[in-house]
Amino acid sequence: MPELYYKTCGSAMKLSPDEEIELIRVRLLEQERLRETFRITRRQAAIMMLMARGCPQTALSLGVTERMDAIASLVEQLHEQLNNKEGQYIAPPGCEVHHYSVKRPSGVYGYKKLTAREPIFEPSIEKQLVKVIHLSHDNDPRFLEAQLGIERRNRLMRVRTLLTTAESLLRSCANTLREESPEDNSLLIRAPEVEPVLQERLASE
């Protein structure tokens, strides 16, 4: 049989990577050795050899899966944190709290107001949208909640910026994997199972 293997492998070297060659497969069935033939390409044989001898790695062994799991866990945490903000006031973009003074006979008093560049707030009396909501003094809950609303908005906008960067990086990851050549898809091909002796002969060529 060795002469047959070497003769076959020598002939195979003249073929292109994707041309098929017919090889022998030996199976043990109920104590009887059955010889069968199967067809395989040089590329498939090369993959079989590298998968058997080349210490093949996976996304898991290279730490890629671990990083993806960590990202998925963090995304889940973000969803939970965002859900916890339901029912809390978040100020619109561009809105800020300003201080203003009111002069009265008894003195000058400071007050707060939430202002927008355009009329976007619901009116309390008027029929049209307004640009200002009066929040009273420093210790009034209206001012305190409005101030918290601005802080929440700023944090969320910062998170949006970070997520945009993360999205870009993840898209680069997807594009990097997508950039494999068509030949790389042959890695998905599983060569037929062969007797270890025959596999060793192929791997050694």
N, C-alpha and C positions, 0 to 999 in steps of 0.2 A: 503493500500500500504506500510506503514512503515515496517510491518512484512516481506513483500516480499523483500524489499531492504536489510534488515538486514540478512535475510536468504540467499539471493544471495551473499552478500558480504562475509558472513561467509563461504560459499562454495568456493568462489573464493580464499580464503586464502590457500586452500589446493592445488591450481594449481601452476605450475611453472610460472615464469614471462612472458613466451611467449606462454603459452596455452591460448586459447580463451574462453571467457564466453559470453553467450548470455544475453543481457540486453534489457530493454524496452526504446524506444524513443517516446516521446509524441510531436506531432506537432499540431499547430493551423492552420487549413486551412479553410478559408471562415467561420469563427465562429464555426467550428467543430473541436473537439479535436480528432486527429487520433493517435492511439497507434501502433507503429511499433517496431520490434525487430532489434537489430544490434549486431554484435559480436566485442569484444574488448579484448585485453590482459591486464593482470595486469600491465605490463610495460607501455602500452599506457594510461591506467587509471592513473598511477602514474604521467606520463608526463602531462596529462590533469589537474590533481590536482595542480601540481607545477606551471604550466603555469597560472593557475587561481589564485593561492593564494601565490606563492613563490616570488613575485616581480621580474619576469624574466627580465634579462638584455640582451643587444645586443652589438655588436661590436661598434655601434654608442654611446650608453649610457656609455660604459666603456672607451670611448676616443680613441679606436683603429682606427676607421674610420677617425677621425680627423687627427691622426698622419700619416695615409697612404695618405690622401689628401695633407698634408703638404709636404711629401716626393715627391709625384707626381708633385707638384708645383715647388719644387726645381730642380727636374730632368728636367722639362721644361725650367727653367731658365738656367741650364747648357747647354742644347742643343742650346739655343739662344746665349749664350756667346761663345760657340764653333763655331757656324756659323759665328759669328762676326770676328773670326780669319782667315776666308778664305781669301787667298791672302796675308797673312802676313808670313814672313819668320820664320820658326821654325827650329832650328839647330838640327842635328842628335845627338843621345846619344854618349857621349864620346868626343864630339868636344868642343874645347875651343879656346879662343883668347889668343895669346901670343905676347909679345913684343920682337922685335929684333932691333938691331942697325946696321946702314950702315955707314961705314967710307968713307968720300969723301974728296977731297982736301980742300974744304971749311969748313969741320968740320964733326962731328958725328951726324947722324940723326936717330931718333927713328921711327919705323914703327910697324904696327900690322899685324898679320896673323891668319887666322882660320885654325886650325890643327886638323887632325883626326889620329887615331891609324893605320888605314889601308887606302889604296887608295880608296876613295869613291866619290871624287868630280869630276865633269866634267872638263876636261882640257880646257884651253883657246887656247893653241897652240899644245900641245902634243896630241898623238892619244890614249894614255892610261889614265885611271883614276889617279888622283893625291891625295896626302895627305894634300896639303897646298893650301889655297887661300890667296893671298896677299890683304890686306885691306887698305893700305896706312897709313896716319897719324891719329891722334886722332880725328880730326874734319871732317874726310872724311865720307860721308854717308854710304859707304861700311862697315866701322868699326862700326859706330853707329847702323846700321841695324843688323849686325852680332851679336853685343852685346845684342840687344833686342831679337834676335832670340834665344840666349842661355837662357835669362831670361824666355822667353815664354816656352821653352822646360822644364826648371826646374820646372815651375809652373804646367805644364801639367803632368809631372811625379809625382809631389806631389799629384795632383788631382787623378791620377791613383791609387796611394797607398791608398788614402782615400776612393776611390770608391771600391777598393778591400776589405777594411775593412767593408764598408757599405754593399757590396754584401754578405759577410760572415754573417753579422748580419741579413740581410733579409732572407737568406737561413735558418738560425737558427729559425727565426719566422715561416717560412713555415713548417719546420720540427716539431716545437712545436705543431702546429695545426694538423699536420699529425699524431702525436703520440696518438691521441684519440683512445680509444678502439673501436672495432666493435659495442659494445652496444651503444656507443655514437651516432652512426648514426640513432638510433631510435628516436633521438630528432627531426628528420625531419618528423616524422609521426604525422599527425594531427588527433586527435581523432574525431569521428563523433560529430556533433553538437547535443546536447541533451537539454532537458528542464532544465532551471536553477535549479529547485528543485532536479531533478535527479543528476545533476552535483554536487550540494552541498552535496548530500548524499554520492556520490563517494569520494568527496574531504575530507569528514570528517572521512572516514574509515581509 
